[in-house]
Amino acid sequence: MQNNETERLLAEIGSLLAEDTEYPLHATLLYAQLDREYVAPSIYKNLGDQILYRSPDLNSLGSVLYDLWEAQDSDLRWAEIEYLIENGKFTAKFNYPDEMSEEDLYDFDRRELIVRQYFGDKPIVYPPMPDDDATPTYEL
């Protein structure tokens, strides 16, 4: 799957992940599920005693992930990417639908299983849900 466009897009993903300067870039995992109809990225940071979820910028990261998915040379496209940054370098693993069970393809809990494979069995901290007052409402 490697070509110049793929390499460029993988480097751009790393640059986008580096924009989050609130936490160290080291031990950052981007896990994303993709298909023609959706891009679903999640970012996790290993903080030692816990794993922190960081909300992705869907406009920039989603676009680059979709471009990477589209840049594949074959008709069979990957369904997931596991992109890990450690010690100033990244590794990217692509999971293809024919390598996964039907159950894995549609299992939302798979996200946490993948995170624990990289960072161990630690609590994953998600941001609090917004108050009902903060939820936008619209009149039709």
C-alpha positions in Angstrom: 0.0 0.0 0.0 2.9 2.4 0.5 3.3 5.1 -2.1 4.4 8.8 -2.0 0.8 10.0 -1.4 0.4 7.5 1.4 3.6 8.5 3.1 2.7 12.2 2.8 -0.7 11.6 4.4 0.7 9.5 7.2 3.1 12.2 8.0 0.3 14.8 7.9 -1.6 12.7 10.4 1.4 12.9 12.8 1.5 16.6 12.3 -2.2 17.0 13.2 -1.8 14.8 16.3 1.2 17.0 17.3 -1.1 20.1 17.4 -2.6 18.9 20.7 0.1 20.5 22.9 -1.9 20.1 26.1 -0.5 16.6 26.6 2.8 15.0 25.3 2.8 13.5 21.8 4.7 10.4 23.1 2.4 7.4 23.6 -0.4 8.7 21.5 -2.7 6.3 19.7 -5.1 7.2 16.9 -7.6 4.5 16.2 -10.1 5.0 13.4 -12.7 3.0 11.6 -13.4 4.0 8.0 -15.8 3.2 5.2 -17.2 5.0 2.2 -19.9 6.5 4.4 -18.0 7.4 7.6 -14.8 8.3 9.3 -14.7 7.6 13.0 -11.4 8.5 14.7 -10.5 8.4 18.4 -7.3 9.7 20.0 -5.9 8.2 23.2 -2.9 9.3 25.3 -1.2 7.0 27.7 -0.6 9.0 30.9 1.0 6.2 32.9 -1.7 5.3 35.4 -4.6 6.1 33.1 -5.5 6.5 29.4 -7.0 9.9 28.3 -9.4 10.2 25.4 -8.8 13.3 23.3 -11.5 14.6 20.9 -10.3 14.6 17.3 -10.8 17.6 15.0 -13.1 15.9 12.5 -12.6 18.6 9.9 -8.9 18.2 9.5 -8.2 14.7 10.8 -11.3 13.2 9.2 -10.4 14.6 5.8 -6.8 13.4 5.9 -7.9 9.9 7.0 -10.5 9.7 4.2 -7.8 10.8 1.7 -5.5 8.1 3.0 -8.3 5.5 2.7 -8.9 6.7 -0.9 -5.2 6.7 -1.8 -5.0 2.9 -1.6 -3.9 1.2 -4.8 -6.3 -1.8 -4.5 -10.0 -2.2 -4.6 -9.9 -3.9 -1.1 -9.7 -1.0 1.4 -8.8 -1.2 5.0 -11.5 -0.8 7.6 -9.3 0.4 10.5 -6.1 2.1 11.2 -4.0 1.9 14.4 -1.5 4.8 14.3 0.9 4.9 17.3 3.4 7.6 18.1 6.3 6.6 20.5 9.8 7.9 20.9 9.3 10.5 18.1 8.3 7.9 15.5 5.0 6.5 14.3 3.9 3.1 13.2 0.7 2.5 11.3 -1.2 -0.8 11.2 -4.1 -1.3 8.7 -6.8 -3.9 9.4 -8.7 -5.2 6.4 -12.3 -6.5 6.5 -11.3 -9.9 5.2 -8.9 -10.3 8.1 -11.6 -9.4 10.7 -14.7 -11.3 11.8 -18.1 -9.8 11.0 -18.5 -9.3 14.7 -15.3 -7.2 14.9 -16.4 -5.0 12.0 -19.4 -3.7 13.9 -18.2 -4.0 17.6 -18.0 -0.5 19.2 -16.2 -2.1 22.2 -13.4 -3.1 19.8 -12.0 0.5 20.2 -11.3 -0.1 23.9 -9.9 -3.5 23.2 -7.4 -2.1 20.7 -6.4 0.7 23.1 -5.8 -1.8 25.9 -3.6 -3.9 23.6 -1.3 -0.9 23.3 -1.5 0.7 26.7 -2.6 -2.1 29.1 -5.6 -2.5 31.3 -5.9 1.0 32.8 -8.9 3.2 33.2 -9.8 5.2 30.1 -10.9 8.8 31.0 -13.5 10.4 28.7 -14.6 14.0 28.9 -17.8 14.6 30.9 -21.1 14.6 29.0 -22.4 18.2 28.4 -25.2 19.4 30.7 -28.6 19.4 29.2 -28.5 23.2 29.2 -25.4 23.1 27.0 -27.0 20.8 24.5 -28.0 22.8 21.4 -31.6 22.7 20.4 -33.2 23.8 17.2 -36.7 24.8 16.3 -38.2 23.3 13.1 
